[in-house]
């Protein structure tokens, strides 16, 4: 017999010794071990650390050990083993059809994109490259009077997004759209356009840790400089963003390449309390929106 706390300690030691990469919701072996142990024990994330002293039976311990063994052997992100991840305080279903939610944009959603937006005035939101639908759903919760279009080029990803839209009872306000960036949205303008698009260059793809190989390449790879999709987002923003609206896009390590490619744009690079970066903001006026 053993406790949840003991299982977490043992599992964290095994994960650490295995030389894994942690970058899909956690950045260390202990936090990842805690999530896998809690899941294996049938416990909720919010119950920790109150259940650390709970004694588990042999079957539960074996279930946890199997999860840890798969994490080490297959180098698969933990979220694909548990099929759950949190974003902006909400729980989402995930599998290998979508990227694991981990964008720092979650902090912006939690604050209603303050001070750049007046949450009470937001009526239309566009999420480009919605994947699991985490940004779209979180925006719908943050802006209860808004309708949200959740666009993705991947039909498989939209199937996952639909699961999460239904789980959060947002089908009346969040619309999954199959399309490439702005395709099919002609004539529609938004108060907020937000995107976590593919932004990994060919060179960077070759160097990614094995864990990223489990994620859909379509959601990661974006050309020689990582800007293929971002260029299309910027090119169409003037036709879809309200004059008083904002465009928020994550570009990760392609930040320097973007600045070099668009020296005329006055990007505001955002900072985050919980870490992360490579996210820019432009207002409608700054990108020359007609309105």
Buried (B, 14 or more C-beta within 10 A) or exposed (E): EBBBBBBBBBBBEBBBEBEBEBBBBBEEBBBBBBBBBBBBBEBEBEEBEEBBEEEBEEEBBEBBBEBBEBBBEEBBBBBBBBEBBBBBEBBBBBBBBBBBBBBBBBBBBBEBBEEBBEBEEBEBBBBBBBBBBBBBBBBBBBBEEBBBBBBBBBEBBBBBBBBBBEBBEBEEBBBBBEBEBBEEBEEEBBBBBBBBBBBBBEEBBEEBEEBBEBBBEBBBBBBEBBBBBBBBBBEBBBBBBBEBBBBBBBBBEBBEBBBEBBEEBEBEEBEBEEEBBBBBBBBBEBBEBEE
